[in-house]
Amino acid sequence: VGGLLVAIAVEHWNLHKRIALRVLLITGVRPALLLLGFMLVTAFLSMWISNTATTAMMVPIAHAVLQQLHKRPTGKDVEEGCDNPTFELQEASSQKEEPKLAEKDSGQVLPAPAASPEPTGQQQEQLRFSQGMSLCVCYAASIGGIATLTGTTPNLVLQGQVNSLFPQNGNVVNFASWFGFAFPTMAILLLLSWLWLQILFLGFNFRKNFGFGGQAQERAQAAFRVIQTEHKRLGPMSFAEKAVSVLFVTLVVLWFTREPGFFLGWGNLAFPDEEGNSMASDATVAIFIGVILFLVPSDIPGLTQDPGKNLDWAGRGLWAAPAFQLWSPRNPNLSYTVFLCSQKSGLSEWLGNKLTPLENVPPPAIALIVCLLVATFTECTSNVATTTLFLPILASLAQAICLHPLYVMLPCTLASSLAFMLPVATPPNAIVFSFGGLKVSDMARTGFLLNVIGVLVITLAINSWSYPIFRLHSFPAWADSNNTAGCLAIQANATTPGP
């Protein structure tokens, strides 16, 4: 809840839009760097706010830039830059006027401009670049969400189920440990995805991909002016934006330093339990910052505004419903219900015992099989339902074959975000697909190799840098139960030297 409060505050004050436009001004509008810029911004924002909200904000910006890149330039466009009505989509959507979006301009919202008298080959090239831009946004949103514990719901489902199934785990899955494991995974996957999208939609002419020439240079200038215009339209940072920024940075710093593991954090020093572990959790920090958000005013009369102006507080929306009240979760009890049904009915334990023949399979092969299975399953079901169903089963499997539970639960959680092939696989895909210019075959062809790349990267991560972070080299004592009494004995015998 605390993380959601911060995310809602960031969205409400358009702080995410300011960050996005600023980064795009830095990267520029050259094709390859434009793809990279949109992917970096989208991935970073989706680390902290929902993937769906990030995609809904970034797609109209991408559409506006593409319209300027693909239009026939005029002197006025080059000198002044063109305002694009697509940027207005976000204001309209915030006022719940989505049905009117398609009525602007030509009557249909498309990432590619209307047909022009340019050669067919150039039109085809523009269409493919538009498709690549659209896909890079939704893919980066899904990839970026895996980097932080609060980035996407499956990550929180993992933490909740680990704490429920193994109450004595010592808070092994926390913000710092998850970030150390998932952020490098996200960075590698994002880089490989950018290279794949560049090759597929821009070709192998890297010299052309990283620069413009002639008439294209003029269109690039017009597109860059659009970004500049929208950035200037935001004006200087308000007091509310600065306050949210400070609280956001404070939240991240407190999360990292609470109980980092390689040195004593403030949680160990200020709130230790009998064993020296921190009694304060990540949720404690998030709720603390969330409460402060309710206490800090958005404006300070006489300090943050011109004292000479007579402010109309009613006109400024003082009595409007707060942003938190307008936010409504979807299916809040669904994942918990599926988890309880799977656990209480004995389904998880029964399936785990049935999978005991995997005991003779090497652990890296088990992780690879789990990733492939979950990545395939998540294309047809929601990410949350996939993790909620598979995690208790995999936990029982790990206990049955004396394997560290996180060794199979972590890949399952990450693989559930590899929903790249179908529009129905995840909301970001559906948003991009609804803008037009894409066919299911385009998304399936592009997403198939991304799924393969994602599975390989996750398999690499779980078999390398995850070992020292989560101590996966041995079966943990907190996972011991009546059914796993022999696991610790076997491990002790294996580590005891012979006579």
C-alpha positions in Angstrom: 0.0 0.0 0.0 2.8 2.4 0.8 4.5 1.8 -2.5 1.2 2.4 -4.3 0.7 5.7 -2.4 4.1 6.9 -3.7 3.4 5.7 -7.3 0.0 7.5 -7.3 1.7 10.7 -6.1 4.3 10.5 -8.9 1.5 10.0 -11.5 -0.8 12.6 -10.1 1.8 15.4 -10.3 3.1 14.3 -13.7 6.6 13.7 -12.3 6.9 10.6 -14.5 6.2 12.7 -17.6 8.8 15.3 -16.7 11.4 12.5 -16.3 10.4 10.9 -19.6 10.7 14.1 -21.6 13.9 15.1 -20.0 15.6 11.8 -20.9 14.3 12.0 -24.4 15.9 15.4 -24.8 19.2 13.9 -23.8 19.0 10.8 -26.1 17.8 12.7 -29.1 15.7 11.4 -32.0 18.1 9.3 -34.1 16.4 6.0 -34.7 18.5 3.7 -32.6 19.0 6.1 -29.8 15.3 7.0 -29.9 14.4 3.4 -29.3 17.0 3.2 -26.5 15.7 6.4 -25.0 12.1 5.2 -24.9 13.1 1.9 -23.5 15.3 3.3 -20.8 12.6 5.8 -19.7 9.8 3.2 -19.8 11.8 0.6 -17.9 12.9 3.1 -15.2 9.4 4.4 -14.7 7.9 0.9 -14.6 10.3 0.0 -11.7 8.3 2.4 -9.5 4.8 2.8 -11.0 2.6 0.2 -12.6 3.5 -1.1 -16.1 0.1 -0.2 -17.4 0.3 3.4 -16.3 3.8 3.8 -17.7 2.7 2.4 -21.1 -0.4 4.5 -21.3 1.8 7.6 -20.8 4.7 6.7 -23.1 2.7 5.5 -26.1 1.1 8.9 -26.9 4.6 10.6 -26.6 6.0 8.0 -29.0 3.1 8.6 -31.4 3.7 12.4 -31.4 7.4 12.0 -32.1 6.7 9.6 -34.9 4.2 11.9 -36.6 6.9 14.6 -36.7 9.6 12.2 -38.0 7.4 10.9 -40.8 5.6 14.0 -42.0 6.6 16.1 -44.9 8.5 19.0 -43.4 7.7 22.7 -44.0 9.7 25.7 -43.1 7.4 26.6 -40.3 7.7 23.1 -38.8 11.4 23.2 -38.8 11.7 26.7 -37.4 9.1 26.4 -34.7 8.3 22.7 -34.3 4.8 21.4 -34.4 2.5 20.9 -31.5 1.0 17.5 -31.7 -2.5 16.8 -30.4 -1.5 13.3 -29.4 0.1 14.7 -26.2 -3.3 15.8 -25.2 -4.4 12.2 -24.9 -3.1 12.0 -21.4 -5.1 15.0 -20.2 -8.2 13.5 -21.8 -7.6 10.1 -20.3 -7.1 11.6 -16.8 -10.6 13.1 -17.2 -12.1 9.8 -18.3 -12.7 10.8 -21.9 -11.1 7.8 -23.5 -13.9 7.2 -26.0 -13.1 10.6 -27.6 -9.5 9.9 -28.2 -10.1 8.2 -31.6 -12.0 11.3 -32.8 -8.9 13.5 -33.1 -7.3 14.3 -36.4 -8.0 11.6 -39.0 -10.4 9.7 -36.8 -8.1 7.0 -35.7 -5.1 6.9 -33.4 -2.2 5.3 -35.2 1.5 5.2 -34.4 2.3 5.7 -38.1 1.1 8.8 -40.1 -1.3 8.7 -43.0 -0.1 7.7 -46.4 2.0 10.2 -48.2 3.2 10.5 -51.8 6.6 9.2 -50.8 7.9 5.9 -52.3 6.4 2.7 -51.1 9.7 1.5 -49.8 10.1 4.5 -47.6 6.5 4.1 -46.3 7.2 0.5 -45.5 10.4 1.5 -43.6 8.4 4.1 -41.7 5.8 1.6 -40.8 8.3 -0.9 -39.5 10.0 1.8 -37.4 6.6 2.8 -36.0 5.9 -0.9 -35.1 9.3 -1.1 -33.4 8.7 2.1 -31.4 5.3 0.8 -30.2 6.7 -2.6 -29.2 9.7 -1.2 -27.4 7.4 0.7 -25.0 5.3 -2.3 -23.9 8.3 -4.6 -23.8 10.4 -2.2 -21.7 7.4 -1.7 -19.3 7.3 -5.5 -18.7 11.0 -5.8 -18.4 11.5 -2.8 -16.1 8.9 -4.1 -13.7 11.0 -7.0 -12.6 13.8 -4.9 -11.3 12.3 -3.8 -8.0 10.2 -5.7 -5.5 7.3 -3.2 -5.9 7.7 -2.9 -9.7 5.1 -5.5 -10.6 2.6 -7.6 -8.7 4.2 -11.1 -9.2 7.2 -9.9 -7.3 5.0 -9.0 -4.3 3.2 -12.3 -4.7 6.6 -14.1 -4.3 7.4 -12.2 -1.2 4.0 -12.9 0.3 4.1 -16.6 -0.4 7.6 -17.0 0.9 6.6 -15.4 4.1 3.4 -17.5 4.3 5.0 -20.8 3.4 8.2 -20.3 5.4 7.5 -18.0 8.3 11.0 -18.4 9.7 12.8 -17.3 6.5 14.4 -14.2 8.2 13.0 -11.9 5.5 15.2 -13.4 2.9 13.3 -11.7 0.1 13.5 -7.9 0.7 13.9 -4.9 -1.4 17.7 -4.9 -1.3 18.2 -8.6 -2.0 15.6 -8.6 -4.8 17.2 -5.5 -6.4 20.6 -7.0 -6.3 19.3 -10.1 -8.1 16.7 -8.7 -10.5 18.2 -5.4 -11.6 21.2 -6.9 -13.4 18.8 -9.4 -15.0 16.6 -6.5 -16.1 19.6 -4.5 -17.5 20.9 -7.4 -19.6 17.5 -8.3 -20.9 16.7 -4.7 -21.8 20.0 -4.3 -23.7 19.5 -7.5 -25.6 15.9 -6.5 -26.4 17.0 -3.2 -27.7 19.5 -4.9 -30.0 16.9 -7.4 -31.2 14.3 -4.7 -32.0 16.9 -2.6 -33.7 18.0 -5.5 -36.0 14.4 -6.5 -36.7 12.9 -3.1 -37.4 15.8 -0.9 -38.4 18.1 -3.5 -40.1 21.8 -4.0 -39.9 22.8 -0.5 -41.3 24.0 0.7 -37.9 25.5 3.9 -39.5 22.0 4.9 -40.7 20.4 3.8 -37.5 22.5 6.2 -35.4 22.2 9.3 -37.7 20.1 11.2 -40.1 20.8 13.0 -43.3 19.2 15.5 -45.7 15.4 15.8 -45.4 15.3 13.3 -42.5 17.5 15.7 -40.5 14.8 18.4 -40.8 12.1 16.0 -39.7 14.3 15.0 -36.7 14.6 18.6 -35.8 10.8 19.0 -35.9 10.3 16.0 -33.7 12.9 17.2 -31.3 11.1 20.5 -31.1 7.9 18.7 -30.2 9.7 17.1 -27.2 11.1 20.5 -26.2 7.8 22.2 -26.5 6.1 19.6 -24.2 8.9 19.8 -21.7 8.6 23.6 -21.6 4.8 23.3 -21.3 5.3 21.6 -17.9 6.9 24.7 -16.6 9.2 24.8 -13.6 8.9 22.1 -10.9 6.2 22.9 -8.4 6.5 22.5 -4.7 4.5 19.3 -4.8 6.8 17.8 -7.5 9.8 18.6 -5.4 8.3 17.2 -2.3 7.3 14.0 -4.0 10.8 13.7 -5.5 12.5 14.1 -2.1 10.1 11.6 -0.5 10.6 9.1 -3.4 14.4 9.3 -3.1 14.1 9.0 0.7 12.0 5.9 0.3 14.5 4.2 -2.0 17.4 5.0 0.2 15.6 3.7 3.3 14.7 0.5 1.5 18.3 -0.1 0.5 19.9 0.7 3.8 17.3 -1.0 6.1 19.0 -4.5 6.1 21.4 -4.7 3.2 23.0 -7.9 4.4 26.7 -7.1 3.8 26.7 -4.4 6.6 24.5 -3.5 9.5 21.6 -1.4 8.3 19.6 1.2 10.2 16.9 -1.5 10.9 19.5 -3.8 12.6 20.8 -0.9 14.7 17.6 0.9 15.6 15.0 -1.9 15.7 16.8 -5.3 16.3 15.0 -8.4 17.4 16.5 -11.1 19.6 18.6 -12.5 16.7 19.8 -9.1 15.6 17.5 -8.9 12.5 15.5 -5.8 11.7 12.0 -5.7 13.1 11.2 -3.0 10.6 10.3 -4.3 7.2 10.1 -2.8 3.7 6.4 -2.3 4.3 7.1 -0.2 7.5 9.2 2.2 5.5 6.7 2.4 2.7 3.8 3.1 5.1 5.9 5.7 6.9 6.6 7.6 3.6 2.9 7.2 2.6 1.7 8.8 5.8 4.1 11.8 5.2 2.6 12.2 1.7 -0.8 12.9 3.4 0.8 15.4 5.8 2.9 17.5 3.4 0.7 20.1 1.6 0.9 20.4 -2.2 1.0 24.2 -1.9 2.2 26.6 0.8 0.3 29.9 0.4 2.7 32.9 0.3 5.7 30.7 -0.3 5.0 28.5 -3.3 2.7 31.1 -5.1 2.7 34.7 -5.8 1.1 36.4 -2.7 -0.4 39.1 -4.9 -2.6 36.6 -6.7 -6.1 35.9 -5.4 -6.3 32.1 -5.5 -9.6 30.5 -6.2 -9.2 27.3 -4.1 -12.5 25.8 -5.3 -11.4 26.4 -8.9 -8.1 24.7 -8.2 -9.9 21.6 -7.2 -9.4 21.8 -3.4 -12.6 20.0 -2.8 -12.1 17.4 -5.6 -11.6 13.7 -4.7 -8.0 12.9 -3.8 -6.0 10.9 -6.3 -5.8 8.0 -4.0 -9.6 7.7 -3.8 -9.8 7.7 -7.6 -7.4 4.7 -7.8 -9.2 1.4 -7.8 -7.4 -2.0 -7.6 -8.6 -4.8 -9.9 -9.4 -8.2 -8.5 -7.6 -7.5 -5.2 -8.5 -10.9 -3.7 -8.1 -13.1 -6.7 -4.5 -14.1 -6.3 -4.8 -14.7 -2.5 -7.9 -16.9 -3.2 -6.1 -19.0 -5.8 -3.1 -19.4 -3.4 -5.3 -20.5 -0.5 -7.3 -23.0 -2.6 -4.0 -24.5 -4.0 -2.5 -24.8 -0.5 -5.5 -25.8 1.6 -6.8 -28.4 -0.9 -3.4 -30.1 -0.9 -3.0 -29.5 -4.7 0.4 -27.9 -4.2 1.8 -30.7 -2.1 0.3 -33.4 -4.3 1.8 -31.9 -7.5 5.1 -31.3 -5.8 5.3 -35.0 -4.8 4.4 -36.1 -8.3 7.3 -34.1 -9.7 9.9 -35.8 -7.5 11.4 -37.7 -10.5 13.0 -34.3 -11.2 15.4 -35.1 -8.3 17.6 -36.9 -10.8 17.7 -33.9 -13.1 20.5 -31.3 -12.7 19.3 -28.1 -10.9 20.2 -25.8 -13.9 18.0 -28.0 -16.1 15.2 -27.7 -13.6 15.4 -23.9 -13.6 15.4 -23.9 -17.4 12.3 -26.2 -17.5 10.5 -24.0 -15.0 11.3 -20.8 -17.0 10.1 -22.4 -20.2 6.9 -23.7 -18.6 6.0 -20.4 -16.9 6.9 -18.2 -19.9 4.6 -20.3 -22.1 1.8 -20.4 -19.5 1.9 -16.6 -18.9 1.1 -15.8 -22.5 -2.5 -17.1 -22.0 -3.1 -16.1 -18.3 -2.3 -13.1 -16.2 1.1 -12.8 -14.6 -0.4 -12.7 -11.1 -2.5 -15.8 -11.6 0.5 -17.7 -13.1 2.8 -16.9 -10.1 0.0 -17.6 -7.6 -0.6 -21.0 -9.1 2.9 -22.1 -9.7 4.8 -20.8 -6.6 3.3 -23.1 -4.0 3.7 -26.1 -6.3 7.4 -25.3 -6.9 8.0 -24.7 -3.2 6.6 -28.2 -2.5 8.7 -29.6 -5.3 11.9 -28.0 -3.9 11.2 -29.4 -0.5 10.5 -32.9 -1.9 13.9 -33.0 -3.8 15.9 -31.1 -1.1 16.5 -28.1 -3.3 16.5 -24.5 -2.1 12.9 -23.2 -2.6 14.1 -19.9 -4.0 16.1 -21.6 -6.7 12.8 -22.5 -8.5 10.6 -19.8 -7.1 12.7 -16.9 -8.3 12.9 -18.0 -12.0 9.1 -18.6 -11.9 8.5 -15.1 -10.8 10.7 -13.5 -13.3 9.5 -15.7 -16.2 5.9 -14.7 -15.5 6.8 -11.2 -16.8 8.0 -12.6 -20.1 4.6 -11.9 -21.7 5.8 -10.6 -25.1 4.0 -12.6 -27.8 0.2 -11.9 -27.6 -1.8 -8.7 -27.0 -3.9 -10.4 -24.3 -0.8 -11.6 -22.4 -0.5 -8.3 -20.4 -2.1 -4.9 -20.3 0.9 -3.0 -21.8 0.7 -5.3 -24.9 -3.0 -4.6 -25.2 -2.6 -0.8 -24.9 0.1 -0.8 -27.7 -2.0 -3.1 -29.9 -5.1 -0.9 -29.5 -3.2 2.0 -31.0 -3.1 0.3 -34.4 -0.3 -0.4 -36.8 0.4 -3.9 -35.4 -0.8 -7.3 -36.2 -0.8 -10.3 -33.9 1.8 -11.9 -36.1 4.1 -8.9 -35.7 4.0 -9.2 -31.9 4.3 -13.0 -31.9 7.3 -13.0 -34.2 9.1 -10.3 -32.2 8.1 -11.7 -28.8 9.1 -15.3 -29.5 12.8 -14.6 -29.6 12.4 -12.2 -26.7 10.9 -15.0 -24.7 13.8 -17.2 -25.6 16.3 -14.5 -24.7 14.5 -13.8 -21.4 14.5 -17.5 -20.4 18.3 -17.8 -21.1 19.0 -14.6 -19.2 17.0 -15.7 -16.2 18.7 -19.1 -16.2 22.0 -17.4 -16.2 21.0 -15.1 -13.3 19.7 -17.9 -11.1 22.9 -20.0 -11.7 25.4 -17.1 -11.1 25.0 -14.0 -9.1 21.8 -15.2 -7.2 23.9 -17.8 -5.3 25.7 -15.4 -2.9 22.7 -13.1 -2.5 20.2 -15.8 -1.4 22.7 -18.5 -0.4 21.3 -21.0 -2.8 24.2 -23.4 -2.5 22.5 -25.3 0.4 19.1 -26.3 1.6 18.0 -23.7 4.2 17.0 -24.6 7.7 13.9 -22.3 7.5 12.5 -24.5 4.7 12.8 -27.7 6.8 9.5 -29.5 7.7 8.2 -32.9 8.6 8.4 -33.9 4.9 12.0 -32.7 4.5 13.5 -34.0 7.7 16.1 -35.9 5.7 17.3 -32.9 3.6 19.4 -31.3 6.4 20.7 -34.7 7.4 21.8 -35.5 3.8 23.4 -32.1 3.5 25.2 -32.6 6.8 26.5 -36.0 5.7 27.6 -34.5 2.4 29.6 -31.8 4.0 31.1 -33.9 6.8 34.6 -35.2 5.9 35.2 -38.9 6.0 37.6 -40.6 8.5 
